[in-house]
Amino acid sequence: MVVIAGTGSIAYGRDAQGRTARSGGWGLAISDEGSGEWIGRAAVSAVLSAKDAGEDPPLLSDILKLWNLSTLDQLVRHANASPPPDFASLFPSVLKAADAEQAAALNVLRTAGSALAGLANNVIGRLFAGAGGVPLAMSGGVFRQSELVRQVFYNDVAAAFPQAQVRSSVVEAVEGALAFARKAGR
């Protein structure tokens, strides 16, 4: 089983009988929970909510600078534009803000980890609920770049399905493709 979190996100599994299941991966506008695009959208939402509460989150100025904007009104128009902006481009700024212990960024990354665990848990529940060990790999830039997302993901999956054996290192997609090719060549 694998959970991929890059610009988009998806969980996919195949059991010993060859049955498959997926969760998520339905596209940026309606799904892709925990992805870089989702994290960027959530970060914009978080800074706007903080402004509503009378706070001045430092992440807001990072987002404005990155998108070459000056005001909150410009941010709102830009975020709601059609076509939408590249929200995934905000991911590095969210990581930087989380490293600086900014609450909005930490909350967004924790929520992303939980959302990705939810995708994994859906597939585990459908394919492996009674199984012994369930090998589970993480792949994609979100997992690779955010230790916090990986930690929350691991903890949430382990709490729901202790039999899940989450690989501690992030795998590259090419590793999986090579493994499939080797298996098919047997």
C-alpha positions as CSV (number, residue, x, y, z in Angstrom):
1,M,0.0,0.0,0.0
2,V,1.2,3.5,-0.7
3,V,0.1,7.0,0.1
4,I,1.3,9.7,-2.2
5,A,1.3,13.4,-1.3
6,G,2.8,15.8,-3.7
7,T,0.9,18.5,-5.7
8,G,-2.0,16.1,-5.3
9,S,-2.7,13.1,-3.0
10,I,-4.0,9.6,-3.1
11,A,-3.9,6.3,-1.2
12,Y,-3.8,3.0,-3.1
13,G,-3.6,-0.6,-2.0
14,R,-3.7,-4.1,-3.3
15,D,-4.2,-7.1,-1.2
16,A,-2.9,-10.7,-1.6
17,Q,-6.0,-11.6,-3.7
18,G,-5.3,-8.8,-6.1
19,R,-8.3,-6.6,-4.9
20,T,-7.5,-2.9,-5.1
21,A,-8.8,0.1,-3.4
22,R,-8.1,3.8,-3.5
23,S,-9.0,6.8,-1.5
24,G,-8.7,10.4,-2.5
25,G,-7.0,11.6,-5.6
26,W,-10.1,13.1,-7.1
27,G,-8.5,16.4,-8.2
28,L,-7.3,19.7,-6.8
29,A,-10.7,21.4,-6.7
30,I,-12.6,18.8,-4.7
31,S,-10.1,16.5,-3.1
32,D,-6.3,15.8,-2.7
33,E,-6.4,16.3,1.0
34,G,-3.0,16.8,2.6
35,S,-1.3,17.6,-0.8
36,G,0.9,20.6,-1.5
37,E,-2.0,22.3,-3.3
38,W,-4.3,21.6,-0.3
39,I,-1.7,22.9,2.2
40,G,-1.4,26.1,0.2
41,R,-5.2,26.6,0.2
42,A,-5.4,25.8,3.9
43,A,-2.6,28.2,4.7
44,V,-4.4,31.1,2.9
45,S,-7.6,30.1,4.8
46,A,-5.7,30.0,8.1
47,V,-4.2,33.4,7.7
48,L,-7.5,34.9,6.7
49,S,-9.2,33.3,9.8
50,A,-6.4,34.7,11.9
51,K,-7.0,38.2,10.5
52,D,-10.7,37.7,11.2
53,A,-9.7,37.0,14.9
54,G,-7.7,40.2,15.0
55,E,-4.3,38.5,14.7
56,D,-1.5,39.4,12.3
57,P,0.1,36.1,11.3
58,P,3.6,36.4,9.9
59,L,2.8,33.8,7.3
60,L,0.4,36.4,5.7
61,S,3.3,38.6,4.7
62,D,5.2,35.6,3.3
63,I,2.2,34.7,1.1
64,L,1.8,38.3,0.0
65,K,5.5,38.6,-0.9
66,L,5.6,35.2,-2.7
67,W,2.5,36.1,-4.9
68,N,3.7,39.7,-5.4
69,L,0.7,41.2,-3.7
70,S,0.4,44.2,-1.3
71,T,-2.9,44.0,0.5
72,L,-5.4,41.5,2.0
73,D,-8.0,42.5,-0.6
74,Q,-5.5,41.6,-3.4
75,L,-4.9,38.3,-1.7
76,V,-8.6,37.5,-1.6
77,R,-9.1,38.4,-5.3
78,H,-6.0,36.4,-6.3
79,A,-6.9,33.3,-4.3
80,N,-10.4,33.3,-5.8
81,A,-9.3,34.0,-9.4
82,S,-10.2,31.8,-12.3
83,P,-8.0,30.0,-13.1
84,P,-6.9,29.6,-9.5
85,P,-3.3,30.5,-8.5
86,D,-0.7,27.9,-7.8
87,F,-1.4,27.2,-4.2
88,A,1.2,24.5,-4.1
89,S,3.9,27.2,-4.5
90,L,3.0,28.3,-0.9
91,F,4.2,25.0,0.5
92,P,7.8,26.0,1.1
93,S,6.6,29.2,2.9
94,V,4.3,27.0,5.1
95,L,7.3,24.8,6.0
96,K,9.4,27.8,6.8
97,A,6.6,29.3,9.0
98,A,6.2,25.9,10.8
99,D,10.0,25.8,11.5
100,A,9.5,29.2,13.1
101,E,6.8,27.7,15.3
102,Q,4.0,29.8,13.7
103,A,0.7,28.4,14.9
104,A,-1.2,28.7,11.6
105,A,1.5,26.8,9.7
106,L,1.8,24.1,12.4
107,N,-1.9,23.6,12.4
108,V,-2.1,23.3,8.6
109,L,0.7,20.7,8.5
110,R,-0.9,18.7,11.4
111,T,-4.2,18.7,9.6
112,A,-2.5,17.6,6.4
113,G,-0.9,14.6,8.2
114,S,-4.3,13.6,9.7
115,A,-6.0,14.0,6.3
116,L,-3.4,11.8,4.6
117,A,-3.8,9.2,7.4
118,G,-7.5,9.3,6.8
119,L,-6.9,8.3,3.2
120,A,-4.7,5.5,4.3
121,N,-7.1,4.3,6.9
122,N,-9.9,4.2,4.3
123,V,-7.9,1.8,2.2
124,I,-6.7,-0.3,5.1
125,G,-10.2,-0.6,6.4
126,R,-11.5,-1.8,3.0
127,L,-8.7,-4.2,2.1
128,F,-6.7,-5.1,5.2
129,A,-9.0,-4.8,8.3
130,G,-8.4,-8.3,9.5
131,A,-4.9,-8.7,8.1
132,G,-1.7,-9.2,10.1
133,G,1.0,-6.9,8.8
134,V,0.1,-4.2,6.2
135,P,3.2,-2.7,4.5
136,L,2.6,1.0,3.9
137,A,4.9,3.4,2.1
138,M,4.8,7.2,1.9
139,S,5.8,8.9,-1.3
140,G,5.9,12.5,-2.6
141,G,7.3,15.9,-1.8
142,V,5.0,16.7,1.1
143,F,6.1,13.6,3.0
144,R,9.7,14.1,1.9
145,Q,9.8,17.8,3.1
146,S,7.7,17.8,6.2
147,E,8.7,15.7,9.2
148,L,5.6,17.0,11.1
149,V,3.3,15.7,8.4
150,R,5.1,12.3,8.5
151,Q,4.9,12.1,12.3
152,V,1.1,13.0,12.4
153,F,0.5,10.6,9.6
154,Y,2.3,7.7,11.3
155,N,0.7,8.3,14.7
156,D,-2.8,8.5,13.2
157,V,-2.4,5.4,11.1
158,A,-0.8,3.5,14.0
159,A,-3.7,4.5,16.4
160,A,-6.3,3.3,14.0
161,F,-4.5,0.2,12.6
162,P,-1.7,-1.0,14.8
163,Q,-1.0,-3.8,12.2
164,A,0.1,-1.2,9.6
165,Q,3.9,-1.2,9.1
166,V,4.6,2.3,7.9
167,R,8.0,2.5,6.2
168,S,10.0,5.1,8.0
169,S,11.7,6.5,4.9
170,V,9.9,8.2,2.0
171,V,10.1,6.2,-1.2
172,E,10.5,7.7,-4.6
173,A,7.9,6.8,-7.2
174,V,10.5,5.3,-9.5
175,E,11.3,2.7,-6.8
176,G,7.7,1.5,-6.9
177,A,7.7,1.4,-10.7
178,L,10.9,-0.6,-10.7
179,A,9.6,-3.0,-8.1
180,F,6.4,-3.6,-10.2
181,A,8.5,-4.1,-13.3
182,R,10.7,-6.7,-11.5
183,K,7.7,-8.5,-10.2
184,A,6.0,-8.5,-13.7
185,G,9.2,-9.9,-15.2
186,R,9.2,-13.0,-13.0
